[in-house]
Structures are given as structure tokens and as C-alpha cells.
Amino acid sequence: MDLTVVTYVIYLLISIALTVWVARTLSRNGRVFIGDVLQGNEKLADAVNQLLVVGFYLVNIGFVTLYLRSGKEVGTARALFEALSVKLGVVLLVLGVMHLGNVWVLNRMRRRGIMERQQTPPVPPQGWTAPVGA
């Protein structure tokens, strides 16, 4: 078998495994954060979390498959490792940027919610009157 094909197979296996691992980790640990952003609405937090995971898979697996093609012929074991290191490094950077982008957007939503809650004046007491002679 051609070493270029071996490089492709190894690249796909590792990249997709990394994408699945990162998505599961972010989903499991990010659920609490999303719940806070959505002010405790658990059903909505679960739905948003699931939508983020699906989008994460689509974008990252799409990128992995588009980035599969190599411009160079892989003829030696050294070239195989060099091609894999470049390809996997780029995939890891893209995964990291996707994660930071998601956190940035959710943090902005969270801050906006906190600001809106702080600007809402408290409701005055209903039916309360000052004591006589005060």
C-alpha cells in the first residue's frame, strides 16, 4: 500500500477521534456554563448544548475531510510523520479556535444577561403602607 494512503488513513482516524473526544468533553463540562447563560432553563440548555455539539461535528469533520489532500507524495516513514504532524497540528488549532469562539459567544450572552438582571429595578412592595406616626 502507498504510504500516502496510509498517511490519509492514520490522519482520518486520529482527527475524527480527537474531534469526538473534544466534542464530548466540551458537551459534558459546558452544560453547566450554558445553563448559567440561559438563566437555569435546563431544557433549553440541553437543547442548545446538543445543537452546539452537532455544529461542532459538522464544522470540524468537514474541515478534516477538506484538509485531507496532501500536495506532496509521502515516500518514507519520516515524510509520513512530518505530514501527519502538520495535518494534526492544524486540526488541533482549528479545534481550539472553535472552542474559544464558542466560549466567547456564550460569555457575551452571559454578561448581557447579568447586565439586564442588574438594570431591572426591584418591584416595590404591593399593598404596604408606612406605620402611622412614623
Secondary structure, DSSP 8 states (H G I E B T S, - for coil): --HHHHHHHHHHHHHHHHHHHHHHHHHHHHHHHHHHHTTT-HHHHHHHHHHHHHHHHHHHHHHHHHT---SS---SHHHHHHHHHHHHHHHHHHHHHHHHHHHHHHHHHHHHHHHHHHHS-----SS----TT-
